[in-house]
Amino acid sequence: MNDEHDDDFVGCETWEAMTAWLADSLPEIPVGVTIDFGPKDMRLDDDLDADDYPDDPPEALCVQLVVMERGRFLVRRSHVVMEATSYVHHDASAATPNLWFDEDPIGDCTAGAIYVDDPQLAAEICVTWLASEAGDEGPRDFGFDVSEATRLPGLPAVGTGWTIDDFLRRLGH
């Protein structure tokens, strides 16, 4: 989480509303965007990296969703803060969809990951993980941070011109 958008809390009253909001939003989000969900009161410095945690990363219920190419999503679940990642490419067409895997090259994904091709299923996996692990907390106790993909110079623009503000508007911010 960061202070750039203080209103980046989920803001949904129910887990069902959170699932619907996320599922409806995902098809419009461009490739390379990463959405990290975690406790809304947790603020991390954007410059922190794995070296800043000599023992272990901070514990927190988290889920990370990465928009891949061709309508595929990578969903990563964890009980520790996950780092924003940078992938070699966003083409995951060779990955088997709908198959859980435990291999984690980064070491911060403690509860498995999955590639899915359905935005509704990706949203359900994210929200169900939070709901099942959150205890008495509800969706209003969670916030999110969005890492937008960086365009490389000299390459043509792709995508719809989506912005974080479009995502926030869907929540009524």
Buried (B, 14 or more C-beta within 10 A) or exposed (E): BBEEBEEBBBBBEEBEBBBBBBBEBBEBBBBBBBBBBBBBEBEBEEEBEEEEBEEEBBEBBBBBBBBBEEEBBBBBBBBBBBBBBEEEEBEBEEBEBEEEEEEBEEEBBBBBBBBBBBBBBBBBBBBBBBBEBBEEBBBBBBBBBBBBBEEEEEEEEEEEEBEBEEBBEEBEE
